[in-house]
Amino acid sequence: MAAAGRRVLVGRIVGLHGVQGGLKIESWTEPRTQIFKYQPWLLEKAPGEVREIAGIKGHPQGKGLVCQLPGVDDRDAAAALVGQDIYVARELLPPPGKDEYYWVDLEGLEVVTTEGVVLGRVSHLFATGANDVVVVRDGTRERLVPFIQGSYVRSVDLSGGRMVVDWDPEF
């Protein structure tokens, strides 16, 4: 699997577990243990510095998750991995349900208003707790549009590469 393909952030290595290279991880999959089924992992130490790892074994431990990576068998080797993000290839994830989207699939879509005014492209999304927010950039301006389907997001056409929003272009 090429590291250059579309990938999804599913977790992060957050600490050490024991002296034999065990790692504590944070998982953003649902359920959280699902992260172990998506392999290989792509660990990113720095932008463009990606390492592919398969054969990860892990389990719940208390309130968290712990894992063992092949070839990481001491605390020093494990310590070098703390803080790295865990990605998986987009193709490994199950298809989203109706009116559900993976954020990575929305990134890059052209965003237009219901009146046809081009606002830019989806740069990224972030969660606020109340709702997700789409960050739309056009090169000179950035707009934050709540990702609330039916209210602000009127339609998403992944194959056509377009999202239609009910949004004032001046806002």
MDTraj code that builds the backbone (N, CA, C; nanometers):
import mdtraj as md
import numpy as np

residues = "MET ALA ALA ALA GLY ARG ARG VAL LEU VAL GLY ARG ILE VAL GLY LEU HIS GLY VAL GLN GLY GLY LEU LYS ILE GLU SER TRP THR GLU PRO ARG THR GLN ILE PHE LYS TYR GLN PRO TRP LEU LEU GLU LYS ALA PRO GLY GLU VAL ARG GLU ILE ALA GLY ILE LYS GLY HIS PRO GLN GLY LYS GLY LEU VAL CYS GLN LEU PRO GLY VAL ASP ASP ARG ASP ALA ALA ALA ALA LEU VAL GLY GLN ASP ILE TYR VAL ALA ARG GLU LEU LEU PRO PRO PRO GLY LYS ASP GLU TYR TYR TRP VAL ASP LEU GLU GLY LEU GLU VAL VAL THR THR GLU GLY VAL VAL LEU GLY ARG VAL SER HIS LEU PHE ALA THR GLY ALA ASN ASP VAL VAL VAL VAL ARG ASP GLY THR ARG GLU ARG LEU VAL PRO PHE ILE GLN GLY SER TYR VAL ARG SER VAL ASP LEU SER GLY GLY ARG MET VAL VAL ASP TRP ASP PRO GLU PHE".split()
xyz = np.array([
    [0.0843, -0.1177, 0.0000],
    [0.0000, 0.0000, 0.0000],
    [0.0885, 0.1236, 0.0000],
    [0.0639, 0.2150, -0.0857],
    [0.1453, 0.3355, -0.0961],
    [0.1019, 0.4394, 0.0067],
    [0.2003, 0.4977, 0.0722],
    [0.1706, 0.5992, 0.1730],
    [0.1172, 0.7264, 0.1095],
    [0.1323, 0.7423, -0.0204],
    [0.0900, 0.8640, -0.0881],
    [-0.0611, 0.8683, -0.1132],
    [-0.1335, 0.7554, -0.0973],
    [-0.2767, 0.7529, -0.1225],
    [-0.3540, 0.8288, -0.0159],
    [-0.4850, 0.8395, -0.0355],
    [-0.5688, 0.9069, 0.0648],
    [-0.5663, 0.8264, 0.1926],
    [-0.5517, 0.8963, 0.3017],
    [-0.5451, 0.8292, 0.4308],
    [-0.6267, 0.9054, 0.5328],
    [-0.6620, 0.8342, 0.6396],
    [-0.7497, 0.8888, 0.7417],
    [-0.6795, 0.8785, 0.8767],
    [-0.6816, 0.9876, 0.9512],
    [-0.6255, 0.9905, 1.0857],
    [-0.7192, 0.9153, 1.1788],
    [-0.6702, 0.8078, 1.2412],
    [-0.7556, 0.7258, 1.3272],
    [-0.7090, 0.7215, 1.4721],
    [-0.5920, 0.7773, 1.5013],
    [-0.5449, 0.7737, 1.6391],
    [-0.4082, 0.8363, 1.6549],
    [-0.3541, 0.8210, 1.7760],
    [-0.2224, 0.8779, 1.8071],
    [-0.1572, 0.7931, 1.9163],
    [-0.0268, 0.7799, 1.9077],
    [0.0496, 0.7127, 2.0130],
    [0.0724, 0.8161, 2.1226],
    [0.0258, 0.7850, 2.2437],
    [0.0267, 0.8856, 2.3499],
    [0.1162, 0.8527, 2.4691],
    [0.1694, 0.7311, 2.4754],
    [0.2532, 0.6998, 2.5897],
    [0.3135, 0.5614, 2.5821],
    [0.3846, 0.5262, 2.6880],
    [0.4523, 0.3977, 2.6981],
    [0.3763, 0.3058, 2.7921],
    [0.3913, 0.1747, 2.7681],
    [0.3278, 0.0749, 2.8533],
    [0.4291, -0.0365, 2.8790],
    [0.4806, -0.0413, 2.9996],
    [0.5750, -0.1461, 3.0354],
    [0.7148, -0.1206, 2.9834],
    [0.7990, -0.2242, 2.9916],
    [0.9401, -0.2110, 2.9523],
    [0.9740, -0.2886, 2.8253],
    [0.8761, -0.3570, 2.7675],
    [0.9028, -0.4387, 2.6494],
    [0.8482, -0.3772, 2.5206],
    [0.8411, -0.2451, 2.5165],
    [0.8022, -0.1774, 2.3934],
    [0.6542, -0.1548, 2.3752],
    [0.5755, -0.1771, 2.4782],
    [0.4320, -0.1534, 2.4681],
    [0.4010, -0.0047, 2.4566],
    [0.2919, 0.0270, 2.3882],
    [0.2523, 0.1661, 2.3662],
    [0.1079, 0.1884, 2.4080],
    [0.0812, 0.3060, 2.4626],
    [-0.0556, 0.3491, 2.4891],
    [-0.0996, 0.4299, 2.3679],
    [-0.2213, 0.4046, 2.3223],
    [-0.2711, 0.4788, 2.2068],
    [-0.4074, 0.5387, 2.2367],
    [-0.4369, 0.6442, 2.1634],
    [-0.5683, 0.7070, 2.1645],
    [-0.6313, 0.6712, 2.0306],
    [-0.7537, 0.6204, 2.0337],
    [-0.8220, 0.5797, 1.9111],
    [-0.9446, 0.6664, 1.8876],
    [-0.9626, 0.7075, 1.7608],
    [-1.0802, 0.7855, 1.7240],
    [-1.1761, 0.7036, 1.6381],
    [-1.1599, 0.5707, 1.6407],
    [-1.2519, 0.4847, 1.5672],
    [-1.3701, 0.4518, 1.6574],
    [-1.4759, 0.4006, 1.5987],
    [-1.5950, 0.3647, 1.6745],
    [-1.6349, 0.2230, 1.6379],
    [-1.6287, 0.1256, 1.7281],
    [-1.5762, 0.1365, 1.8630],
    [-1.4250, 0.1581, 1.8609],
    [-1.3730, 0.2034, 1.9715],
    [-1.2313, 0.2424, 1.9749],
    [-1.1355, 0.1278, 1.9458],
    [-1.1748, 0.0022, 1.9764],
    [-1.0874, -0.1119, 1.9491],
    [-1.0809, -0.1469, 1.8008],
    [-1.1675, -0.0866, 1.7206],
    [-1.1691, -0.1110, 1.5762],
    [-1.0359, -0.0708, 1.5114],
    [-0.9617, 0.0176, 1.5749],
    [-0.8344, 0.0634, 1.5213],
    [-0.7406, -0.0534, 1.4921],
    [-0.7498, -0.1615, 1.5699],
    [-0.6614, -0.2754, 1.5509],
    [-0.6974, -0.3577, 1.4274],
    [-0.8202, -0.3431, 1.3782],
    [-0.8623, -0.4162, 1.2580],
    [-0.8176, -0.3463, 1.1297],
    [-0.7897, -0.2168, 1.1384],
    [-0.7459, -0.1404, 1.0216],
    [-0.5939, -0.1440, 1.0164],
    [-0.5402, -0.2302, 0.9310],
    [-0.3954, -0.2403, 0.9175],
    [-0.3604, -0.2569, 0.7702],
    [-0.2449, -0.2101, 0.7287],
    [-0.1343, -0.1576, 0.8082],
    [-0.1606, -0.0145, 0.8546],
    [-0.0898, 0.0234, 0.9624],
    [-0.0911, 0.1604, 1.0097],
    [0.0162, 0.2381, 0.9367],
    [-0.0101, 0.3643, 0.9178],
    [0.0889, 0.4567, 0.8635],
    [0.1204, 0.5545, 0.9752],
    [0.2402, 0.5447, 1.0304],
    [0.2810, 0.6325, 1.1400],
    [0.3555, 0.7504, 1.0816],
    [0.3121, 0.8700, 1.1191],
    [0.3746, 0.9911, 1.0659],
    [0.4477, 1.0643, 1.1777],
    [0.5798, 1.0628, 1.1670],
    [0.6635, 1.1329, 1.2654],
    [0.6689, 1.2814, 1.2328],
    [0.6848, 1.3121, 1.1049],
    [0.6887, 1.4500, 1.0552],
    [0.6252, 1.4473, 0.9172],
    [0.5790, 1.5631, 0.8667],
    [0.5185, 1.5639, 0.7324],
    [0.6117, 1.5001, 0.6292],
    [0.5574, 1.4011, 0.5592],
    [0.6343, 1.3316, 0.4568],
    [0.7196, 1.2180, 0.5102],
    [0.7279, 1.2023, 0.6410],
    [0.8075, 1.0974, 0.7038],
    [0.7110, 0.9918, 0.7583],
    [0.6737, 0.8959, 0.6717],
    [0.5710, 0.7980, 0.7049],
    [0.6311, 0.6577, 0.7077],
    [0.5926, 0.5821, 0.8087],
    [0.6392, 0.4442, 0.8241],
    [0.5169, 0.3528, 0.8265],
    [0.5175, 0.2486, 0.7430],
    [0.4057, 0.1546, 0.7355],
    [0.4338, 0.0346, 0.8245],
    [0.3356, -0.0005, 0.9092],
    [0.3522, -0.1120, 1.0026],
    [0.2274, -0.1993, 1.0013],
    [0.2479, -0.3304, 0.9855],
    [0.1386, -0.4278, 0.9909],
    [0.1693, -0.5272, 1.1033],
    [0.0700, -0.6018, 1.1431],
    [0.0883, -0.7029, 1.2466],
    [0.0794, -0.6475, 1.3876],
    [0.0102, -0.5367, 1.4038],
    [-0.0046, -0.4741, 1.5351],
    [-0.1013, -0.5574, 1.6182],
    [-0.0664, -0.5783, 1.7418],
    [-0.1547, -0.6484, 1.8350],
    [-0.1884, -0.5508, 1.9473],
    [-0.3162, -0.5479, 1.9866],
    [-0.3545, -0.4552, 2.0915],
    [-0.4808, -0.4973, 2.1619],
    [-0.5084, -0.4288, 2.2730],
    [-0.6269, -0.4603, 2.3532],
    [-0.6573, -0.3443, 2.4483],
    [-0.7796, -0.3425, 2.5010],
    [-0.8128, -0.2418, 2.6032],
    [-0.7331, -0.2701, 2.7307],
    [-0.6922, -0.1647, 2.7969],
    [-0.6207, -0.1766, 2.9246],
    [-0.6715, -0.0646, 3.0136],
    [-0.7529, -0.0974, 3.1117],
    [-0.8133, 0.0054, 3.1956],
    [-0.9046, 0.0926, 3.1103],
    [-0.8823, 0.2245, 3.1156],
    [-0.9639, 0.3175, 3.0366],
    [-0.9031, 0.3455, 2.9001],
    [-0.7879, 0.2884, 2.8706],
    [-0.7205, 0.3164, 2.7443],
    [-0.6996, 0.1931, 2.6599],
    [-0.6141, 0.2075, 2.5605],
    [-0.5761, 0.0983, 2.4719],
    [-0.4250, 0.0864, 2.4730],
    [-0.3756, -0.0365, 2.4659],
    [-0.2321, -0.0588, 2.4538],
    [-0.2074, -0.1490, 2.3341],
    [-0.0876, -0.1359, 2.2774],
    [-0.0539, -0.2188, 2.1629],
    [0.0946, -0.2512, 2.1630],
    [0.1271, -0.3501, 2.0808],
    [0.2656, -0.3894, 2.0596],
    [0.2879, -0.3890, 1.9090],
    [0.3895, -0.3160, 1.8642],
    [0.4237, -0.3109, 1.7228],
    [0.5358, -0.4094, 1.6945],
    [0.5293, -0.4801, 1.5819],
    [0.6378, -0.5708, 1.5467],
    [0.7708, -0.4951, 1.5385],
    [0.8746, -0.5533, 1.5952],
    [1.0068, -0.4930, 1.5893],
    [1.0327, -0.3873, 1.6953],
    [0.9319, -0.3565, 1.7754],
    [0.9499, -0.2587, 1.8835],
    [0.9433, -0.3383, 2.0130],
    [1.0627, -0.3752, 2.0665],
    [1.0619, -0.4622, 2.1829],
    [1.1350, -0.4085, 2.3052],
    [1.1597, -0.2789, 2.3067],
    [1.2122, -0.2210, 2.4301],
    [1.1562, -0.0800, 2.4475],
    [1.1681, -0.0309, 2.5688],
    [1.1082, 0.0977, 2.6045],
    [1.1682, 0.2133, 2.5243],
    [1.2974, 0.2096, 2.4949],
    [1.3616, 0.3175, 2.4197],
    [1.3073, 0.3263, 2.2770],
    [1.2913, 0.2106, 2.2114],
    [1.2367, 0.2095, 2.0752],
    [1.0931, 0.2607, 2.0758],
    [1.0169, 0.2222, 2.1791],
    [0.8783, 0.2667, 2.1893],
    [0.8718, 0.4166, 2.2157],
    [0.9621, 0.4688, 2.2988],
    [0.9608, 0.6116, 2.3337],
    [0.9789, 0.6994, 2.2098],
    [1.0517, 0.6495, 2.1100],
    [1.0735, 0.7266, 1.9873],
    [0.9451, 0.7423, 1.9059],
    [0.8429, 0.6620, 1.9361],
    [0.7178, 0.6660, 1.8598],
    [0.6091, 0.7514, 1.9258],
    [0.6281, 0.7866, 2.0523],
    [0.5258, 0.8634, 2.1243],
    [0.5032, 0.9980, 2.0554],
    [0.3767, 1.0306, 2.0355],
    [0.3390, 1.1551, 1.9698],
    [0.3085, 1.1397, 1.8220],
    [0.3394, 1.0235, 1.7658],
    [0.3141, 1.0045, 1.6230],
    [0.1658, 0.9777, 1.5967],
    [0.1179, 1.0329, 1.4858],
    [-0.0196, 1.0110, 1.4428],
    [-0.0316, 0.8762, 1.3743],
    [-0.1487, 0.8128, 1.3899],
    [-0.1772, 0.6841, 1.3266],
    [-0.2791, 0.7072, 1.2163],
    [-0.2393, 0.6764, 1.0933],
    [-0.3272, 0.6864, 0.9777],
    [-0.3501, 0.5472, 0.9205],
    [-0.4591, 0.5315, 0.8468],
    [-0.4817, 0.4110, 0.7670],
    [-0.5293, 0.4557, 0.6291],
    [-0.5116, 0.3678, 0.5333],
    [-0.5583, 0.3977, 0.3977],
    [-0.7101, 0.4103, 0.3987],
    [-0.7615, 0.5075, 0.3288],
    [-0.9061, 0.5321, 0.3211],
    [-0.9809, 0.4067, 0.2777],
    [-0.9208, 0.3284, 0.1885],
    [-0.9859, 0.2084, 0.1342],
    [-1.0130, 0.1016, 0.2403],
    [-0.9440, 0.1080, 0.3535],
    [-0.9634, 0.0083, 0.4583],
    [-1.0909, 0.0316, 0.5383],
    [-1.1437, 0.1516, 0.5333],
    [-1.2619, 0.1856, 0.6134],
    [-1.3898, 0.1408, 0.5438],
    [-1.4916, 0.1064, 0.6222],
    [-1.6186, 0.0668, 0.5615],
    [-1.6843, 0.1857, 0.4926],
    [-1.7693, 0.1592, 0.3944],
    [-1.8366, 0.2709, 0.3284],
    [-1.9255, 0.3454, 0.4278],
    [-1.9300, 0.4784, 0.4175],
    [-2.0162, 0.5545, 0.5086],
    [-2.1632, 0.5294, 0.4767],
    [-2.2484, 0.5512, 0.5762],
    [-2.3917, 0.5358, 0.5567],
    [-2.4489, 0.6512, 0.4755],
    [-2.5777, 0.6447, 0.4491],
    [-2.6454, 0.7502, 0.3736],
    [-2.6299, 0.8832, 0.4479],
    [-2.5934, 0.9869, 0.3741],
    [-2.5723, 1.1213, 0.4290],
    [-2.4631, 1.1274, 0.5357],
    [-2.3713, 1.0317, 0.5322],
    [-2.2531, 1.0338, 0.6181],
    [-2.1306, 1.0439, 0.5282],
    [-2.0264, 1.1095, 0.5798],
    [-1.9057, 1.1307, 0.5000],
    [-1.7827, 1.1207, 0.5873],
    [-1.6770, 1.0685, 0.5301],
    [-1.5466, 1.0797, 0.5942],
    [-1.4927, 1.2170, 0.5573],
    [-1.4353, 1.2852, 0.6538],
    [-1.3845, 1.4196, 0.6281],
    [-1.2868, 1.4196, 0.5120],
    [-1.2029, 1.3199, 0.5032],
    [-1.1024, 1.3150, 0.3974],
    [-1.1686, 1.3150, 0.2590],
    [-1.2905, 1.2619, 0.2486],
    [-1.3614, 1.2597, 0.1198],
    [-1.4173, 1.3969, 0.0831],
    [-1.4383, 1.4829, 0.1831],
    [-1.4915, 1.6170, 0.1574],
    [-1.3812, 1.7173, 0.1226],
    [-1.2600, 1.6902, 0.1686],
    [-1.1491, 1.7823, 0.1439],
    [-1.1229, 1.7946, -0.0056],
    [-1.1125, 1.9182, -0.0502],
    [-1.0873, 1.9444, -0.1923],
    [-1.2118, 1.9709, -0.2745],
    [-1.3315, 1.9455, -0.2184],
    [-1.4543, 1.9724, -0.2943],
    [-1.4691, 2.1222, -0.3187],
    [-1.5214, 2.1566, -0.4368],
    [-1.5556, 2.2953, -0.4649],
    [-1.6819, 2.3285, -0.3859],
    [-1.6844, 2.4462, -0.3252],
    [-1.8010, 2.4876, -0.2459],
    [-1.8667, 2.6061, -0.3164],
    [-1.9964, 2.5903, -0.3458],
    [-2.0738, 2.6966, -0.4106],
    [-2.1995, 2.7226, -0.3297],
    [-2.2490, 2.8453, -0.3399],
    [-2.3727, 2.8800, -0.2707],
    [-2.4911, 2.8288, -0.3510],
    [-2.6094, 2.8345, -0.2907],
    [-2.7310, 2.7933, -0.3606],
    [-2.7583, 2.8828, -0.4818],
    [-2.6970, 3.0038, -0.4824],
    [-2.7117, 3.0954, -0.5961],
    [-2.6021, 3.0745, -0.7002],
    [-2.5110, 2.9792, -0.6755],
    [-2.4064, 2.9496, -0.7729],
    [-2.2767, 3.0275, -0.7560],
    [-2.2615, 3.1025, -0.6479],
    [-2.1383, 3.1777, -0.6222],
    [-2.0338, 3.0819, -0.5662],
    [-1.9167, 3.0760, -0.6317],
    [-1.8091, 2.9880, -0.5862],
    [-1.7406, 3.0517, -0.4654],
    [-1.7357, 2.9779, -0.3539],
    [-1.6723, 3.0267, -0.2318],
    [-1.5275, 2.9792, -0.2187],
    [-1.4937, 2.8702, -0.2845],
    [-1.3594, 2.8137, -0.2755],
    [-1.3663, 2.6627, -0.2666],
    [-1.2675, 2.6056, -0.1989],
    [-1.2602, 2.4603, -0.1824],
    [-1.2503, 2.4258, -0.0343],
    [-1.2977, 2.3060, -0.0012],
    [-1.2879, 2.2583, 0.1366],
    [-1.1409, 2.2331, 0.1679],
    [-1.0903, 2.3066, 0.2642],
    [-0.9524, 2.2874, 0.3092],
    [-0.9466, 2.1723, 0.4092],
    [-1.0323, 2.1807, 0.5104],
    [-1.0395, 2.0772, 0.6130],
    [-1.1652, 2.1006, 0.6964],
    [-1.1878, 2.0136, 0.7909],
    [-1.3009, 2.0253, 0.8818],
    [-1.2495, 2.0126, 1.0240],
    [-1.3283, 2.0629, 1.1178],
    [-1.2956, 2.0420, 1.2587],
    [-1.4243, 2.0331, 1.3388],
    [-1.4135, 1.9682, 1.4539],
    [-1.5287, 1.9491, 1.5416],
    [-1.5311, 2.0577, 1.6485],
    [-1.6503, 2.1059, 1.6807],
    [-1.6644, 2.2064, 1.7858],
    [-1.7342, 2.1512, 1.9091],
    [-1.7904, 2.0339, 1.8965],
    [-1.8714, 1.9786, 2.0048],
    [-2.0185, 1.9911, 1.9702],
    [-2.0585, 2.1097, 1.9253],
    [-2.1976, 2.1305, 1.8847],
    [-2.2214, 2.0746, 1.7442],
    [-2.1262, 2.1021, 1.6537],
    [-2.1359, 2.0530, 1.5168],
    [-1.9971, 2.0622, 1.4536],
    [-1.9821, 1.9958, 1.3399],
    [-1.8569, 2.0053, 1.2657],
    [-1.8592, 2.1330, 1.1835],
    [-1.7400, 2.1823, 1.1482],
    [-1.7272, 2.3056, 1.0713],
    [-1.6403, 2.2785, 0.9491],
    [-1.6865, 2.3264, 0.8339],
    [-1.6125, 2.3151, 0.7086],
    [-1.5313, 2.4429, 0.6906],
    [-1.4009, 2.4282, 0.6676],
    [-1.3151, 2.5428, 0.6399],
    [-1.3016, 2.5521, 0.4889],
    [-1.3515, 2.6641, 0.4328],
    [-1.3518, 2.6861, 0.2882],
    [-1.2520, 2.7970, 0.2569],
    [-1.1584, 2.7688, 0.1671],
    [-1.0577, 2.8684, 0.1286],
    [-1.0630, 2.8918, -0.0211],
    [-1.0422, 3.0210, -0.0583],
    [-1.0399, 3.0553, -0.2011],
    [-0.9079, 3.1193, -0.2425],
    [-0.8068, 3.1115, -0.1604],
    [-0.6784, 3.1708, -0.1926],
    [-0.6548, 3.3011, -0.1195],
    [-0.7596, 3.3802, -0.1012],
    [-0.7451, 3.5071, -0.0306],
    [-0.8287, 3.5123, 0.0960],
    [-0.9280, 3.4263, 0.1042],
    [-1.0223, 3.4342, 0.2144],
    [-1.0519, 3.2956, 0.2694],
    [-1.0854, 3.2920, 0.3974],
    [-1.1247, 3.1677, 0.4628],
    [-1.2627, 3.1882, 0.5235],
    [-1.3509, 3.0908, 0.4984],
    [-1.4854, 3.0955, 0.5554],
    [-1.5071, 2.9698, 0.6393],
    [-1.5807, 2.9858, 0.7488],
    [-1.6156, 2.8733, 0.8352],
    [-1.7649, 2.8496, 0.8233],
    [-1.8016, 2.7350, 0.7668],
    [-1.9417, 2.7030, 0.7424],
    [-1.9803, 2.5824, 0.8296],
    [-2.0835, 2.5966, 0.9123],
    [-2.1262, 2.4816, 0.9936],
    [-2.1689, 2.3657, 0.9027],
    [-2.1194, 2.2464, 0.9338],
    [-2.1582, 2.1292, 0.8545],
    [-2.2869, 2.0725, 0.9139],
    [-2.3975, 2.1420, 0.8839],
    [-2.5299, 2.0986, 0.9267],
    [-2.6103, 2.0748, 0.8008],
    [-2.6296, 1.9461, 0.7717],
    [-2.6988, 1.9097, 0.6485],
    [-2.8453, 1.9514, 0.6552],
    [-2.8917, 2.0074, 0.5461],
    [-3.0292, 2.0552, 0.5382],
    [-3.0400, 2.2024, 0.5701],
    [-2.9616, 2.2511, 0.6674],
    [-2.9639, 2.3932, 0.7017],
    [-2.8622, 2.4701, 0.6196],
    [-2.7355, 2.4416, 0.6421],
    [-2.6294, 2.5140, 0.5709],
    [-2.5722, 2.4326, 0.4548],
    [-2.5556, 2.3035, 0.4761],
    [-2.5049, 2.2169, 0.3682],
    [-2.6256, 2.1558, 0.2998],
    [-2.6492, 2.2025, 0.1769],
    [-2.7683, 2.1573, 0.1044],
    [-2.7448, 2.0279, 0.0282],
    [-2.6249, 2.0103, -0.0271],
    [-2.5961, 1.8853, -0.0979],
    [-2.4461, 1.8640, -0.1065],
    [-2.4108, 1.7366, -0.1153],
    [-2.2714, 1.6960, -0.1332],
    [-2.2692, 1.5978, -0.2484],
    [-2.1906, 1.6295, -0.3500],
    [-2.1756, 1.5437, -0.4665],
    [-2.0287, 1.5041, -0.4762],
    [-1.9942, 1.3893, -0.4157],
    [-1.8549, 1.3465, -0.4145],
    [-1.8035, 1.3181, -0.5548],
    [-1.8844, 1.2512, -0.6363],
    [-1.8385, 1.2177, -0.7717],
    [-1.8255, 1.3425, -0.8582],
    [-1.9081, 1.4427, -0.8338],
    [-1.9001, 1.5675, -0.9091],
    [-1.8037, 1.6686, -0.8476],
    [-1.7544, 1.6378, -0.7274],
    [-1.6568, 1.7239, -0.6628],
    [-1.7117, 1.8566, -0.6136],
    [-1.8374, 1.8560, -0.5666],
    [-1.9009, 1.9830, -0.5306],
    [-1.9881, 1.9707, -0.4064],
    [-1.9861, 2.0779, -0.3259],
    [-2.0740, 2.0915, -0.2100],
    [-2.1523, 2.2211, -0.2284],
    [-2.2836, 2.2136, -0.2124],
    [-2.3680, 2.3329, -0.2229],
    [-2.4095, 2.3732, -0.0820],
    [-2.3880, 2.5015, -0.0512],
    [-2.4192, 2.5519, 0.0823],
    [-2.5124, 2.6724, 0.0738],
    [-2.5936, 2.6879, 0.1769],
    [-2.6774, 2.8069, 0.1906],
    [-2.6002, 2.9020, 0.2799],
    [-2.5209, 2.9902, 0.2170],
    [-2.4281, 3.0749, 0.2910],
    [-2.4115, 3.2092, 0.2196],
    [-2.4080, 3.3150, 0.2928],
    [-2.3893, 3.4472, 0.2369],
    [-2.2417, 3.4608, 0.1961],
    [-2.2138, 3.4883, 0.0676],
    [-2.0743, 3.4978, 0.0227],
    [-1.9974, 3.6126, 0.0908],
    [-2.0685, 3.7097, 0.1458],
    [-2.0017, 3.8230, 0.2105],
    [-1.9668, 3.7931, 0.3567],
    [-2.0187, 3.6827, 0.4086],
    [-1.9950, 3.6506, 0.5503],
    [-1.8693, 3.5692, 0.5651],
])
top = md.Topology()
chain = top.add_chain()
for i, resn in enumerate(residues, 1):
    res = top.add_residue(resn, chain, resSeq=i)
    for name in ("N", "CA", "C"):
        top.add_atom(name, md.element.get_by_symbol(name[0]), res)
traj = md.Trajectory(xyz[None], top)
